[in-house]
Each structure stands twice: as C-alpha cells, then as structure tokens.
Amino acid sequence: MPTPPALSTTSIEQRLQLLIEAVTDYGIFVLDPEGHIQSWNSGAQKLKGYSREEILGRHFSVFYPQEAIDRRWPQEELKLARERGRFEDEGWRLRKDGTRFWANVVITALYDAQGELTGFAKITRDLTERRAHEEALRASEERFRLLVDSVRDYAIFMLDPDGKVRSWNAGAQAIKGYRADEIIGRHFTVFYTPQDLEAGKPEAELATARAEGRVEDEGWRVRKDGSLFWANVVISAVHGAEGQLLGFAKVTRDMSERRRLEELEQSSRRMNEFLAMLAHELRNPLAPIRNAVTIMQLEQLQSPVLRNCRDVIDRQLTHVTRLVDDLLDVGRLTTGKIKLRKELVRVADVVARSVETARPVIAARHHTLDVDATAEPVYVHADATRLSQVLQNLLVNAAKYTPDGGHIRLGVRASGGFAEISVADNGRGLAPENLEKIFQLFMQAEAGLSSPVESGLGIGLTLARSLMEMHGGSIEAHSPGLGQGSTFIVRLAVAQEAPAPQAEEEQSEDEDTGGLRVMVIDDNRDSADSASDVLRLLGNRVETAYDGHSAIPIAQRFRPQMILLDLAMPGLDGYQTRKGLLATAALQPQDIYFVAMTGFGNEDDKRRTRGAGFDAHLTKPVELDALIVLLNEARARFGTGSKV
C-alpha cells in the first residue's frame, strides 16, 4: 500500500481553520497580546451575534458587563492566563444585542518558537441553560431549607457519618435550647442522659440506622439547661448516588405532655369530679376534729393519758388530711390546674424540711435514718413545696414498706449537671415487673401484703412522678427483687447561677394587745362551734350563726370586723350571704375582713372567691397557723392590737 504524501504546514493550518470554522457550539477566536480580536469563527458569531467584519480589531472587553469592566476583570483574565498559561472562568457575558448569557471561558496564552507571547486563544461556551437548571435546583433546595427551618414543633437536623451535628432548624432550637452556632460541630450524644450514654445508646441507634436505614425510639433526652423531656426520635441514614453514607437525618419531637396525659388518661372527668367531691365531703368532718385538737393543744391538760390521746388524734388527723390532699391533687393534675412556683432552691433545705415532716412516721416504726449529703451546696430551680412533697412521699413509703427496725438512707449528690436525690431502704423490695407499674394511678404492688391503711390509696407515686416531670426532671425505681429493699432516685437539673444574698428581714415591734369581733357562719354546727372556741382562745370576741338568714340580724347587732363564712350552705350559700350582709345589715365591705371557709381549695375556687370580694380563702380543715396569719392581717388592717 503506497504511503500518502506528507502535508505541508500551510495545509495543516488550513484544515485546522476549517475545523474551527465548522464548530458552532463554541465561540473560538484569537486575541493579540493586548486583547484585540484577530480571528472569529461561526460559533462565535452564533453565540455573540457579531459578524466577522463587525468585531475584528475590537477589544474583547466588549463582551463584558459594565461592572466587570469597572473592576478591570478582562485585563485580570489576560494577566492570569499569561502567568499560568491557561485560565478558566464562569460568569455573565454580553451579546451584540445587549442580552446576557452565562459563559464558560477558557483563555490560553500562545507563544512562538522563541517563547515570545503572540496572543491568546479564547474559547467560550453558553451554559445559560445549565445554570438555569442549577439555579432552579438551588432555589428548590433553599425553599426546602426554609421550610425545614420554619418548623417549630419538630427538631430537624443532620448528622455527619460520625454523629456530629451539621445543620439545625428553629424547631431544634425551640425544643433543645441550643442556638445553631452553639451546637453545630458537636456530637449528638450531648442530648442523651448519663444512663443512656453509659449504656451506649447513641452509638447503637446510629448502627441500627446504618444497617436498616431507619431507627425510631422514645425516651428521655436532655435540653441545654439540663432539664429532661420525653422525646420521639427518628434517625434515617442518608446515602449518596453511589451508595456511600453521607450522614443521618434526625427528627425529634417533644412528647412530654402527651406522655403525662397518657399516664393519667384512666382518670376520666367523672372520676376527677368524684375525687374532688369526695375530698370536699371528707374535709367537712375533718374541720371540727382539727378545731377540737387545736383547742386541746391550747388548753392545759393535766392527764398524761389525755395528752397522749390528743397527740394520737393529731397525728392520725394529719395523715388523713394528707390522703385527702392527695385525692385533690390527682384531680388537679389531670385537669392541668397545678401550677409550679419555681424559685432558686437549695436542695439541702428541701431535704431537711422533708425529713422533719416524715420523721414521726420513721420514728414510730423504729427505723434508723441516715442522711448523706454532699458538702457543696446544690441549687435547683423548683417549687420547694412540691419538691418537698415528692421527697416526703418517698420517705413515708420507705418507712411503711420496711419492717420495724429497718434502715433508710437518703443521699444527695451532683452528677453530670443533675442533682440526684436517692431514698433507699432494706424493706420489702419490688418485683421487676412492678418497677414501672407502681407509678400508675391507684396501683399498689403486692396489695395483699399490707392493710389498706398502711398501703395508702396508690396515688402518691403517680403524683411524685407527675410533679417531677412538670419540673423537667425524673423519678425512677430500682430494686434487686422482693425482700431485698428498693431505691428511688429523683433527678433535677442543677441551677447554674449562685443565689442572691438575702437581706435580713426587719422585725416589726408588737402593737398593743387586743382582739377582734369575729363572726363564724357555718351550717355544720360542730365545725362552727369548734372554730368559735379556737377564736375565743386566741383572744377574740366571737358570735356564731348556722345559716345565712340568721346571720344577718346577728351581724347588725354585733358589727363584726372579721367574718369566717362557709360557702356550701343550704338556703343562702356563702356568696349570697355575703351580699345579704352588705345590703340588709348595712355593713361596709371596707369595714369587714371576709374569709371564705370551704372544702374546695384549688386555684379556680380561690380565683372565684377573690372575684366575689372575699379578702382571703381558708381550706377546711383549717390549720391553726393559717388562721393566725389571717387574724394578724385583719388586726393590722383595723389597728386592734398586737399579733396573735
């Protein structure tokens, strides 16, 4: 086969020029060293709109928007191509008609055999359509990001393959408390409790999501401030186009309220109303008994036997009153009427108050009680009364369910940002299946092992757990088994700030002695008479009425300064009696300290009596200390003498 003849350099250049001229998808042209156009192919004419005669000799900056010319970008491109040999860029360029297009530009420096710069080869491609697709995709992603960021009921964020937070929406900040700049880059284990961390739960969840594509869980999670919330969590593995793991999408929802309501849903509205009515009816007979005990405490009893009987009645009355209060609290919890009054509280003070209250029960069973508290003061944000109620419940339970002569240990320590209060005993213990059941309403583990009086109503632990969850804390039970004792652990986030120094209260000097004219109006004669006796023993002049109608003429004659008025009376109730006293007996409201005295004592009841014009609200059975406080307030108003 004959060898084809060799082509001359001129022939090669001609063929190359024909090839370049045939390309219509790329603008290909040559610039001189200063940037003036020396050649122009049909692709350049199609792309930019200039004919060869119109553009040859003009500077290539004609293709650039004014803002690029102002910052001398065309000259910079030639400079970079000269230094590097080749320069590539993307940006807006202009056609002859002034329209813009998005261009990919490659500029290559051209040198002769002696290494002298002879000019530049410039290749331009129209990428407007590709950029439009990219912008549409970017806009779609931005809309999705804004949608995710605007969701506040769910925490939605991304983790990298190692579990570090890579994105953070508004819902995540609202639920967990961290700002994006505080949490991005940190490991997601910060949201888990110390117990879950010790058990390796975060790593196990990622492993399951990696293996199965998705994992769902419910459990306690930790906010930035250390408080706990019950969370529903879904973790999904995210893979790339080639199957590689890019990370995890994590969606978290705060289910605390739903969980609390689910645990108490067995208490229907009718049951709540029944409990409230039962507690009210129980308080009516308790009121005169409490008054009778108070009278015996104020009188000097010579007989030690009678003093002992009085003290027995006092202790048992306190126990029954606590049971009635528990019944009322259950009704308030299920209807959301319990409101916490949080303040900065020292845990040691709450513990001391709880121990003092529970000590008579512990002493009666001949138990030993050891209190092991950390030397450093630990503070929490809590309702001191409600937190004390929780600890009292645990201490009394430990005393009741431990055989006489047992050992109870109360421990306080700070660990992992939490205050932990534990109550342990060497008593009856709990079977594994009862560790959660005991927190259910009216549930009693091994109910047949003790009398109903000893066991209680089965609502104390339900109240304790609900109160702790309202605080953002938790309570849990542990026991090796029956006969091996049990331990209850309360956890609450430690407060970060130190308590403000307390100024000493100035004690006002006692005023001159003197009593009040007090009137008691109650259809329960025992309650009315015993309350009147207590008031007389406290140095007051007292008149008694047993219904609203008979109270009016007595008040006209007696002109009372303070009236204790029962609300639930037949005929005229307390509200109607108050109106009748002011209208018929010609009494002025500013001259009388009106006290509502009733078995109903929740916040709604108190708001109603305040709205009706009562100065104070006493819940039966009336405690002596509460009565004395009101007497002192009335005496201060009317200037009738010293405090009680």
Secondary structure by P-SEA (a helix, b strand, c coil): ccccccccaaaaaaaaaaaaaacccccccccccccccccccaaaaaaccccccccccccccccccaaaaaaaaaaaaaaaaaacccccccccccccccbbbbbbbbbbbbbcccccccbbbbbbbbaaaaaaaaaaaaaaaaaaaaaaaacccccccccccccccccccaaaaaaccccccccccccccccccaaaaaaaaaaaaaaaaaaccccccbbbbbccccbbbbbbbbbbbbbcccccccbbbbbbbbaaaaaaaaaaccccaaaaaaaaaaaaaaaaaaaaaaaaaaaaaacccccaaaaaaaaaaaaaaaaaaaaaaaaaaaaaaaacccccccccccaaaaaaaaaaaaaaaaaaabbbbbbbbbccbbbbbcaaaaaaaaaaaaaaaaaaacccbbbbbbbbbbcccbbbbbbbcccccccccccccccccccccccccccccccccccaaaaaaaaaaaaccccccccccccccbbbbbbbbbbccccccccbbbbbccccccccbbbbbccaaaaaaaaaaaaaaabbbbbbbccaaaaaaaaaaacccccccccccccccaaaaaaaaaccccccccccbbbbbcccccaaaaaaaaaacccccccccccaaaaaaaaaaaaaaacccccc
